[in-house]
Amino acid sequence: MGADHHVAILGQGYAVPDIVRGNDDPIFDWLKKHSPSGTDLFNGLKYRRVLPTADGVIDIMTEACKQAMDRARIKAEDVDMILGAGSVSDYIAPNDLAVVHHQLGLSAHCRVMPLNSDYSTFQDGVRLGTDLVRSNTLRHALVVCGNNWTHHVDYHEPVSLAASDGAGAVVLGYSSNPRHFRLIDWENETQSRWYGAFRMAARPTPDKDRFTTPLMKLDDKTGQEAFKQFGLKVPGPLVQRLLSRHGLTGQDITLIAHQTSKMVQDAWQAAIQPRHYISTLEEFGDMVSSSVPVNLAKCHAEIHTRHLVLLGIGMEMHATALLLERS
């Protein structure tokens, strides 16, 4: 490879369902009437996108991948690994990512590599995919996330106010195009003492030996505390540490981040002070791991800075940020 070749994002794509759910949807009537503790955490939302059925996440993941591959100008046989996840997958294992592999017609040599790290699955896939291409293990990596959490929340719990469905994807490979973003650094903080504060799990029902579908849960004892102490406070300083290593400030970057509520967005805005903060919170809601790749693809033309930060949080809990650059 020439000195001007770098592993970069060659193309991006996204897909969201056609069904739009507003704040006036009857599904939220119980929450409006009872306003349980924690309702105030999920503010600033107007609309969400909803899959008719949970398994529809496979189709929007496939569509997002096709867009990314078209923009990267690669064919199915050029993809050596597909990373990411469909969440919540129809099976605990294997992941729906395998069905996306089949629908795309990816080759038998293309490895399916699911990553169980909501909500930072996309960032983790970009980091790992970049490293694998740099090491010449792969030529091209396809990273895709799809989420169907509108089917995996309890509409008697405030967290359901944010739930939205979507899918986003990118292709990674070598490029000499100066307009392509390439990963140059990353930063992480994990506080595993919060394990279980946020979780996706089946719940027992009154019927013996029967369980619900997996449902998102903010733990009754630690969930709100983790939201406020970790979710609001940790990501900002983490991004600042990342930027300071390169002599950058928030004014040098465009920020694309996990989106949950206006409260979270305002806290990160104040702590990072990016030149441009891309958000579709009002339009698309919280698409979990898919929020970052959807916004990257949908709003790519709005990025005018040389540097880009992709920020996500995870349920351990952890926060992960990627710093990308273009010439």
HELIX and SHEET records of a PDB file:
HELIX    1   1 PRO A   26  PHE A   28  5                                   3    
HELIX    2   2 ASP A   29  HIS A   34  1                                   6    
HELIX    3   3 THR A   39  LEU A   41  5                                   3    
HELIX    4   4 ALA A   54  GLY A   56  5                                   3    
HELIX    5   5 VAL A   57  ALA A   72  1                                  16    
HELIX    6   6 ALA A   76  ASP A   78  5                                   3    
HELIX    7   7 LEU A   97  LEU A  104  1                                   8    
HELIX    8   8 THR A  121  ARG A  134  1                                  14    
HELIX    9   9 TRP A  149  HIS A  151  5                                   3    
HELIX   10  10 PRO A  158  LEU A  161  5                                   4    
HELIX   11  11 SER A  192  TRP A  194  5                                   3    
HELIX   12  12 GLY A  223  ALA A  226  1                                   4    
HELIX   13  13 PHE A  227  GLY A  231  3                                   5    
HELIX   14  14 PRO A  235  SER A  244  1                                  10    
HELIX   15  15 GLY A  250  ASP A  252  5                                   3    
HELIX   16  16 LYS A  262  ILE A  272  1                                  11    
HELIX   17  17 LEU A  281  PHE A  284  1                                   4    
HELIX   18  18 VAL A  288  SER A  290  5                                   3    
HELIX   19  19 SER A  291  LYS A  298  1                                   8    
HELIX   20  20 HIS A  300  GLU A  302  5                                   3    
SHEET    1   A 5 HIS A   6  ALA A  15  0                                        
SHEET    2   A 5 GLY A 166  SER A 175 -1                                        
SHEET    3   A 5 ALA A 141  ASN A 147 -1                                        
SHEET    4   A 5 MET A  81  SER A  87  1                                        
SHEET    5   A 5 ARG A 111  PRO A 114  1                                        
SHEET    1   B 2 ILE A  19  GLY A  22  0                                        
SHEET    2   B 2 TYR A  47  VAL A  50 -1                                        
SHEET    1   C 5 ARG A 182  THR A 190  0                                        
SHEET    2   C 5 HIS A 318  GLU A 325 -1                                        
SHEET    3   C 5 HIS A 307  GLY A 314 -1                                        
SHEET    4   C 5 ILE A 253  ALA A 257  1                                        
SHEET    5   C 5 HIS A 276  ILE A 278  1                                        
SHEET    1   D 2 PHE A 198  ALA A 201  0                                        
SHEET    2   D 2 LEU A 215  LEU A 218 -1                                        
END                                                                             
